[in-house]
Amino acid sequence: MLTSKQIKFIKSLSLKKNRILHKCFIVEGEKMISDLLKSSFEILDLYASEKWNNSEVDYIKLSSKQLQRISQFKNANKVIAIVKIPEKIILKDTGVTLVLDQIQDPGNFGTIIRICDWFGVKQIICSNDTVDMYNSKVVQSSMGSIFRVNIFYKNLVEYLKNVNNPVYATLKNGNSIKKIKKNKNCHIIIGNESRGISNNLFSYVDEKFSINQTSSDVDSLNVAVATGIILYDFCA
């Protein structure tokens, strides 16, 4: 049985300021918890219904009604974890690093994390105004990939000043992605869903490119879809 104080605390983690204050976030669902248990993330508390059977880890049994009270979703999952936000060290400039500039939609961000995981991209650098990676919708839509991809928030101008490998940027009128010379050790900037890449970042870009378009009836691609196409070209 959870106390009202515990319920209030868990529900407060829906807000970014409280996640930062308490240095923890919520993970929900059997698939997510399965990936979480395989990761190096530290579980602070684990709550599950009687229908969830796992003899390998200790957890607190709750009724479906109690789980619903602490869930961040309309329909509660069988298992919910409170997870410590880990300390991270930035990786070296090797392989492809994705740079996200002002990505706002949690679903898009979570999907981008999942796409990076699929193509073996281990590091994402985000502008400070990109949506919080520990937002429940970001975590959920990453489908567990958030535990395998390192994500950092930086002032992108200051960060890109010190980058030693080529920087690519997506631009509607850039060179065809099929024709540019691709470096396997690079940074790729993906811009905001509606405004694209911030103007103050272009001075750090070595190559601007665009995705080939075969129809004139569509004026843009979803940012996660575009990221998938780009990483296929660079990583596959």
Residue frames relative to the residue before (quaternion, step in Angstrom):
aa qw qx qy qz dx dy dz
M 1.0000 0.0000 0.0000 0.0000 0.00 0.00 0.00
L 0.2959 -0.7565 0.5603 0.1623 3.55 -0.89 0.97
T 0.4149 -0.6762 0.5430 0.2753 3.55 -1.10 0.68
S 0.6446 -0.5145 0.3874 0.4119 3.57 -1.24 0.33
K 0.6117 0.5518 -0.3427 0.4516 3.59 1.12 -0.65
Q 0.6561 0.5046 -0.3046 0.4714 3.59 0.98 -0.85
I 0.6452 0.5195 -0.3138 0.4641 3.56 0.98 -0.87
K 0.6477 0.5217 -0.3120 0.4593 3.57 0.95 -0.89
F 0.6534 0.5165 -0.3106 0.4582 3.58 0.97 -0.88
I 0.6780 0.4943 -0.3003 0.4537 3.59 0.81 -0.98
K 0.6736 0.4903 -0.2962 0.4670 3.57 0.92 -0.88
S 0.6069 0.5754 -0.3545 0.4182 3.60 1.12 -0.62
L 0.5986 0.5952 -0.3525 0.4039 3.59 1.20 -0.47
S 0.4735 0.6430 -0.4533 0.3960 3.58 1.26 0.12
L 0.6819 0.4491 -0.2706 0.5100 3.59 1.28 -0.38
K 0.5580 -0.6390 0.4259 0.3145 3.56 -0.94 0.95
K 0.6554 0.5355 -0.3287 0.4191 3.60 0.87 -0.91
N 0.6780 0.4753 -0.2919 0.4787 3.59 1.07 -0.69
R 0.5992 0.5353 -0.3609 0.4734 3.58 1.12 -0.59
I 0.6529 0.4990 -0.3067 0.4802 3.57 1.02 -0.81
L 0.6539 0.5356 -0.3062 0.4380 3.58 0.93 -0.93
H 0.7925 0.3153 -0.1478 0.5007 3.57 0.82 -1.02
K 0.3457 -0.7837 0.4558 0.2421 3.58 1.37 -0.06
C 0.6565 0.4481 -0.3483 0.4968 3.55 0.89 0.96
F 0.1464 -0.7802 0.6043 0.0686 3.56 -1.29 0.38
I 0.4980 -0.6720 0.4775 0.2691 3.56 -1.32 0.24
V 0.0903 -0.7529 0.6503 0.0457 3.53 -1.14 0.81
E 0.0542 -0.8215 0.5676 -0.0076 3.58 -0.85 0.97
G 0.7294 0.4536 -0.3242 0.3965 3.55 -1.20 0.60
E 0.5976 -0.6157 0.3921 0.3317 3.56 -1.09 0.79
K 0.6564 0.5022 -0.3158 0.4661 3.60 0.92 -0.88
M 0.6676 0.5048 -0.2975 0.4593 3.57 0.92 -0.92
I 0.6729 0.4895 -0.2984 0.4675 3.59 0.92 -0.88
S 0.6003 0.5602 -0.3522 0.4492 3.58 1.08 -0.71
D 0.6840 0.4575 -0.2762 0.4966 3.59 0.94 -0.89
L 0.6104 0.5626 -0.3393 0.4425 3.56 1.07 -0.76
L 0.6782 0.5083 -0.2896 0.4447 3.58 0.91 -0.92
K 0.6647 0.4842 -0.2959 0.4859 3.59 1.21 -0.46
S 0.6374 0.5520 -0.3095 0.4395 3.57 1.29 -0.28
S 0.5813 -0.5768 0.4438 0.3640 3.55 -1.35 -0.05
F 0.4242 0.7052 -0.4654 0.3257 3.60 1.28 0.07
E 0.3726 -0.7407 0.5228 0.1980 3.56 -1.02 0.85
I 0.2686 -0.7549 0.5815 0.1405 3.56 -0.79 1.07
L 0.2791 -0.7757 0.5473 0.1447 3.56 -0.75 1.07
D 0.7811 -0.0599 0.0619 0.6184 3.57 1.01 -0.86
L 0.1071 -0.7870 0.6063 0.0382 3.55 -1.10 0.75
Y 0.0591 -0.7985 0.5988 -0.0184 3.56 -0.77 1.13
A 0.0756 0.8112 -0.5749 0.0760 3.58 -0.92 0.85
S 0.5194 -0.6151 0.4912 0.3327 3.52 -1.26 0.45
E 0.6582 -0.5105 0.3765 0.4053 3.57 -1.27 0.25
K 0.6031 0.5771 -0.3467 0.4278 3.58 1.23 -0.40
W 0.6394 0.5038 -0.3244 0.4818 3.59 1.26 -0.33
N 0.0705 -0.8196 0.5685 0.0013 3.57 -0.52 1.17
N 0.2315 0.7432 -0.5982 0.1905 3.54 -0.62 1.16
S 0.1968 -0.8237 0.5268 0.0725 3.54 -0.37 1.27
E 0.6016 0.6077 -0.3433 0.3885 3.58 1.28 -0.19
V 0.7845 0.2292 -0.1177 0.5641 3.59 1.20 -0.26
D 0.4496 -0.6778 0.5112 0.2776 3.57 -1.10 0.69
Y 0.1003 0.7901 -0.6007 0.0702 3.56 -1.01 0.77
I 0.4621 -0.6609 0.5226 0.2766 3.53 -1.31 0.39
K 0.3325 -0.7551 0.5319 0.1908 3.57 -0.73 1.04
L 0.0250 -0.7878 0.6151 -0.0197 3.53 -0.96 0.98
S 0.5244 -0.5964 0.4926 0.3559 3.54 -1.23 0.41
S 0.6598 -0.4988 0.3764 0.4174 3.57 -1.26 0.34
K 0.6258 0.5478 -0.3273 0.4485 3.57 1.07 -0.75
Q 0.6697 0.4894 -0.2973 0.4729 3.58 0.97 -0.85
L 0.6316 0.5279 -0.3292 0.4627 3.58 1.02 -0.79
Q 0.6327 0.5351 -0.3302 0.4521 3.56 1.02 -0.78
R 0.6378 0.5513 -0.3259 0.4278 3.58 1.05 -0.73
I 0.7622 0.3480 -0.2033 0.5066 3.60 1.07 -0.62
S 0.5113 0.6532 -0.4208 0.3673 3.59 1.26 -0.13
Q 0.3791 -0.7119 0.5445 0.2300 3.55 -1.19 0.62
F 0.6744 0.4595 -0.2844 0.5031 3.56 1.31 0.12
K 0.6702 -0.5185 0.3532 0.3967 3.55 -1.25 0.47
N 0.7706 0.1813 -0.0978 0.6032 3.55 1.02 -0.85
A 0.3797 -0.7647 0.4789 0.2044 3.56 -0.49 1.22
N 0.4210 -0.6759 0.5466 0.2591 3.55 -1.20 0.64
K 0.6554 -0.5244 0.3727 0.3957 3.57 -1.30 0.22
V 0.8099 0.1448 -0.0397 0.5670 3.57 1.13 -0.60
I 0.0592 -0.7869 0.6137 -0.0253 3.55 -1.02 0.95
A 0.1038 -0.8055 0.5825 0.0334 3.58 -0.92 0.93
I 0.2636 -0.6852 0.6503 0.1955 3.52 -1.27 0.59
V 0.0800 -0.8435 0.5298 -0.0379 3.56 -0.51 1.24
K 0.4614 -0.6820 0.5010 0.2665 3.55 -1.00 0.86
I 0.4102 -0.6738 0.5539 0.2665 3.57 -1.00 0.84
P 0.3216 -0.7995 0.4759 0.1759 3.61 -0.53 1.13
E 0.4879 -0.5839 0.5477 0.3478 3.51 -1.35 0.29
K 0.1299 -0.8099 0.5687 0.0607 3.60 -1.04 0.72
I 0.2170 -0.7266 0.6329 0.1566 3.53 -1.30 0.47
I 0.4702 -0.6866 0.4719 0.2913 3.59 -0.82 0.96
L 0.4458 -0.6914 0.5073 0.2565 3.54 -0.98 0.89
K 0.6001 -0.5430 0.4362 0.3934 3.55 -1.29 0.25
D 0.6005 -0.5715 0.4225 0.3664 3.56 -1.29 0.32
T 0.4038 0.6819 -0.5154 0.3261 3.56 0.48 1.19
G 0.7733 0.2624 -0.2340 0.5276 3.55 -1.02 0.80
V 0.6463 -0.4955 0.4012 0.4193 3.54 -1.31 -0.24
T 0.0947 -0.7582 0.6433 0.0487 3.55 -0.97 0.95
L 0.2712 -0.7581 0.5717 0.1576 3.57 -0.81 0.99
V 0.1515 -0.7724 0.6130 0.0676 3.57 -0.99 0.91
L 0.1290 -0.8127 0.5670 0.0387 3.59 -0.61 1.13
D 0.1526 -0.8038 0.5739 0.0366 3.54 -0.72 1.15
Q 0.8613 -0.1526 0.0516 0.4818 3.56 -0.46 1.30
I 0.2138 0.7515 -0.5868 0.2126 3.60 0.86 0.89
Q 0.1973 -0.8463 0.4923 0.0497 3.58 -0.62 1.16
D 0.6943 0.4866 -0.2901 0.4439 3.59 1.00 -0.71
P 0.4543 -0.7160 0.4560 0.2702 3.63 -0.64 1.07
G 0.6449 0.5274 -0.3229 0.4492 3.58 1.00 -0.80
N 0.6346 0.5216 -0.3216 0.4710 3.57 1.01 -0.80
F 0.6727 0.5063 -0.3022 0.4471 3.56 0.87 -0.97
G 0.6612 0.5096 -0.3095 0.4554 3.58 0.89 -0.90
T 0.6515 0.5068 -0.3060 0.4745 3.56 1.02 -0.82
I 0.6249 0.5321 -0.3320 0.4649 3.60 1.03 -0.77
I 0.6224 0.5282 -0.3371 0.4690 3.60 1.00 -0.79
R 0.6610 0.5106 -0.2960 0.4634 3.57 0.95 -0.92
I 0.6420 0.5177 -0.3133 0.4708 3.59 1.01 -0.83
C 0.6260 0.5297 -0.3320 0.4662 3.59 0.99 -0.82
D 0.6439 0.5247 -0.3119 0.4613 3.56 0.94 -0.90
W 0.6405 0.5434 -0.3151 0.4419 3.59 0.96 -0.88
F 0.7739 0.3517 -0.1742 0.4970 3.58 0.93 -0.93
G 0.5708 -0.6484 0.3628 0.3496 3.58 1.24 0.28
V 0.4188 0.6708 -0.4959 0.3587 3.59 1.18 0.47
K 0.2028 -0.8529 0.4775 0.0583 3.56 -0.41 1.26
Q 0.7839 0.2764 -0.1505 0.5353 3.59 1.22 -0.15
I 0.0521 -0.7623 0.6450 0.0133 3.54 -1.02 0.93
I 0.1521 -0.7566 0.6305 0.0831 3.56 -0.95 0.95
C 0.1251 -0.8185 0.5599 0.0299 3.59 -0.68 1.10
S 0.5017 -0.5836 0.5314 0.3540 3.54 -1.20 0.54
N 0.6288 -0.5765 0.3689 0.3690 3.57 -1.13 0.60
D 0.7161 0.4236 -0.2551 0.4926 3.59 1.20 -0.46
T 0.3971 0.6585 -0.5152 0.3786 3.57 1.19 0.52
V 0.6319 -0.5522 0.3818 0.3873 3.59 -1.10 0.70
D 0.5825 -0.6181 0.4116 0.3305 3.57 -1.07 0.80
M 0.4818 -0.6971 0.4584 0.2678 3.57 -0.82 1.02
Y 0.7083 0.4458 -0.2617 0.4807 3.60 1.16 -0.50
N 0.3128 0.7066 -0.5319 0.3465 3.55 1.27 0.42
S 0.5618 -0.6561 0.3787 0.3323 3.61 -0.80 0.97
K 0.6635 0.5006 -0.3132 0.4594 3.61 1.03 -0.73
V 0.6021 0.5308 -0.3530 0.4808 3.59 1.14 -0.61
V 0.6597 0.5184 -0.3006 0.4535 3.56 0.84 -1.04
Q 0.7030 0.4851 -0.2734 0.4424 3.57 0.81 -1.03
S 0.7199 0.4486 -0.2661 0.4579 3.59 0.86 -0.91
S 0.5579 0.5782 -0.4029 0.4383 3.60 1.24 -0.15
M 0.2547 -0.8158 0.4820 0.1932 3.60 1.29 -0.33
G 0.7722 -0.3586 0.1752 0.4945 3.57 0.97 0.89
S 0.5375 0.6495 -0.4000 0.3595 3.60 1.20 -0.34
I 0.5383 0.6377 -0.3955 0.3836 3.59 1.18 -0.46
F 0.6544 0.5126 -0.3100 0.4614 3.59 1.19 -0.47
R 0.7366 0.4112 -0.2181 0.4906 3.59 1.26 -0.24
V 0.6980 0.4032 -0.2585 0.5323 3.60 1.28 -0.18
N 0.3480 -0.7384 0.5400 0.2051 3.59 -0.81 1.00
I 0.0640 -0.8101 0.5823 -0.0244 3.57 -0.77 1.07
F 0.0377 -0.8062 0.5896 -0.0328 3.55 -0.87 1.03
Y 0.2718 -0.7337 0.5988 0.1708 3.56 -1.22 0.57
K 0.0546 0.8142 -0.5676 0.1090 3.55 -0.75 1.13
N 0.4921 -0.5216 0.5730 0.3968 3.50 -1.41 0.12
L 0.3680 -0.7926 0.4350 0.2170 3.58 -0.27 1.23
V 0.6011 0.5498 -0.3688 0.4476 3.60 1.05 -0.64
E 0.6873 0.4706 -0.2827 0.4757 3.58 0.84 -0.96
Y 0.6498 0.5225 -0.3195 0.4501 3.57 1.00 -0.78
L 0.7141 0.4735 -0.2654 0.4420 3.58 0.78 -1.05
K 0.5296 0.6285 -0.4011 0.4045 3.60 1.20 -0.43
N 0.7751 0.3696 -0.1615 0.4864 3.55 1.06 -0.81
V 0.4457 0.6855 -0.4592 0.3473 3.57 1.26 0.24
N 0.2816 -0.8025 0.5113 0.1237 3.57 -0.87 0.98
N 0.7120 0.4074 -0.2724 0.5028 3.60 1.17 -0.28
P 0.7213 -0.4675 0.2782 0.4287 3.63 -1.21 0.32
V 0.2200 -0.7545 0.6071 0.1173 3.54 -1.15 0.76
Y 0.1269 -0.7823 0.6087 0.0382 3.56 -0.78 1.11
A 0.0749 -0.7947 0.6007 0.0450 3.56 -1.16 0.56
T 0.4228 -0.6911 0.5288 0.2529 3.54 -1.08 0.79
L 0.0824 0.7752 -0.6172 0.1060 3.55 -0.93 0.97
K 0.5546 -0.6524 0.3942 0.3339 3.58 -0.82 0.94
N 0.7823 0.2953 -0.1556 0.5259 3.59 1.00 -0.78
G 0.3652 0.7418 -0.4867 0.2820 3.58 1.15 0.58
N 0.6913 -0.4287 0.3570 0.4592 3.55 -1.31 -0.11
S 0.6102 -0.5623 0.4052 0.3837 3.57 -1.14 0.57
I 0.5162 -0.6482 0.4688 0.3059 3.57 -0.95 0.90
K 0.6201 0.5614 -0.3329 0.4353 3.58 1.19 -0.54
K 0.7480 0.4338 -0.2085 0.4571 3.58 1.15 -0.62
I 0.5952 0.5872 -0.3807 0.3949 3.60 1.13 -0.39
K 0.4722 -0.6347 0.5284 0.3080 3.55 -1.23 0.53
K 0.1925 -0.8168 0.5394 0.0696 3.56 -0.65 1.13
N 0.2312 -0.7500 0.6083 0.1187 3.53 -0.99 0.95
K 0.4400 -0.7187 0.4722 0.2587 3.59 -0.79 0.98
N 0.6985 0.3290 -0.2469 0.5856 3.59 1.27 -0.31
C 0.3471 0.7506 -0.4742 0.3021 3.57 -0.07 1.26
H 0.3480 -0.6650 0.6032 0.2699 3.51 -1.43 0.00
I 0.1146 -0.7766 0.6169 0.0570 3.58 -1.01 0.83
I 0.2251 -0.7893 0.5601 0.1126 3.59 -0.65 1.12
I 0.1070 -0.7582 0.6422 0.0354 3.54 -0.97 1.01
G 0.3027 -0.8131 0.4778 0.1377 3.58 -0.69 1.09
N 0.7542 -0.3911 0.3164 0.4219 3.50 -1.43 0.11
E 0.6554 -0.5703 0.3439 0.3562 3.57 -1.11 0.80
S 0.8087 0.2485 -0.1288 0.5174 3.61 0.92 -0.79
R 0.7663 0.3847 -0.1989 0.4746 3.61 1.02 -0.76
G 0.4373 -0.7025 0.4608 0.3209 3.57 1.19 -0.31
I 0.7590 -0.3613 0.2832 0.4618 3.55 -1.23 -0.54
S 0.5335 -0.6356 0.4599 0.3161 3.58 -1.01 0.85
N 0.5717 -0.6389 0.4027 0.3206 3.57 -0.96 0.91
N 0.6741 0.5266 -0.3096 0.4152 3.59 1.00 -0.75
L 0.6173 0.5466 -0.3538 0.4415 3.61 1.26 0.00
F 0.5613 0.6632 -0.3815 0.3158 3.59 1.14 -0.52
S 0.5983 0.5734 -0.3742 0.4161 3.61 1.10 -0.49
Y 0.6874 0.4492 -0.2788 0.4980 3.60 1.26 -0.27
V 0.5546 0.6229 -0.3726 0.4070 3.57 1.33 0.04
D 0.2996 -0.7676 0.5454 0.1534 3.58 -0.91 0.97
E 0.8081 0.0537 0.0038 0.5866 3.60 1.08 -0.69
K 0.1697 -0.7665 0.6137 0.0842 3.57 -0.87 1.05
F 0.0243 0.8177 -0.5731 0.0483 3.57 -0.84 0.92
S 0.2083 -0.7576 0.6026 0.1397 3.54 -1.31 0.29
I 0.5003 -0.6241 0.5086 0.3186 3.55 -1.29 0.40
N 0.5188 -0.6540 0.4529 0.3131 3.58 -0.87 0.96
Q 0.1517 -0.7897 0.5921 0.0520 3.57 -0.93 0.96
T 0.1923 -0.8085 0.5486 0.0917 3.58 -0.84 0.96
S 0.7315 0.3143 -0.2199 0.5638 3.59 1.29 -0.09
S 0.3389 -0.7517 0.5331 0.1895 3.57 -0.98 0.84
D 0.5395 0.6619 -0.3820 0.3534 3.58 1.29 -0.05
V 0.7183 0.3759 -0.2246 0.5407 3.60 1.25 -0.36
D 0.2799 -0.8093 0.4944 0.1495 3.59 -0.74 0.99
S 0.8177 0.0606 -0.0401 0.5710 3.62 1.19 -0.21
L 0.3577 -0.6946 0.5782 0.2351 3.54 -1.38 0.26
N 0.5666 -0.5321 0.4908 0.3937 3.55 -1.23 0.43
V 0.5609 -0.6573 0.3859 0.3232 3.59 -0.89 0.94
A 0.6504 0.5007 -0.3263 0.4687 3.61 1.03 -0.67
V 0.6216 0.5267 -0.3328 0.4748 3.58 1.05 -0.77
A 0.6523 0.5165 -0.3057 0.4629 3.57 0.94 -0.93
T 0.6382 0.5305 -0.3228 0.4551 3.58 0.99 -0.84
G 0.6395 0.5342 -0.3211 0.4502 3.57 0.99 -0.82
I 0.6540 0.5049 -0.3059 0.4730 3.58 0.96 -0.88
I 0.6649 0.5181 -0.2970 0.4487 3.57 0.92 -0.95
L 0.7057 0.4566 -0.2786 0.4646 3.59 0.81 -0.95
Y 0.5693 0.5581 -0.3889 0.4617 3.59 1.13 -0.50
D 0.6816 0.4956 -0.2835 0.4576 3.57 0.94 -0.91
F 0.7325 0.4316 -0.2348 0.4712 3.59 0.98 -0.84
C 0.8122 0.3440 -0.1284 0.4533 3.58 0.95 -0.85
A 0.6492 0.5596 -0.3365 0.3901 3.59 1.03 -0.69
